[in-house]
């Protein structure tokens, strides 16, 4: 899967063809799913855009939510999620 680091999706089709091997059923299923959405996979490999920042924020909020589940009112959760305005 060297093509993921090289930002070139041309070898992807050859990898998918090699991965569709009836002996390795989980890899075969994964390759079939890649083939179904090949345009999105190619774009994810080649284009410079990423949703890492949004995913990081979602992960932070979900972690806070899990940590506070059943322990605090929504006001306390809101206070933990929003950045502090104090500049001490």
DABEL-V279827 format. One record per pair of residues at least 24 apart in sequence whose C-alpha atoms are under 7 Angstrom apart, sorted by the first residue. I is the first residue (numbers start at 1). GAP is how many residues later the second one is. Records with the same first field share a line. If there is no record, write none. Layout:
# DABEL-V279827
I->GAP ; GAP
This chain:
# DABEL-V279827
4->41
7->38 ; 39
8->37 ; 38
9->33 ; 36 ; 37
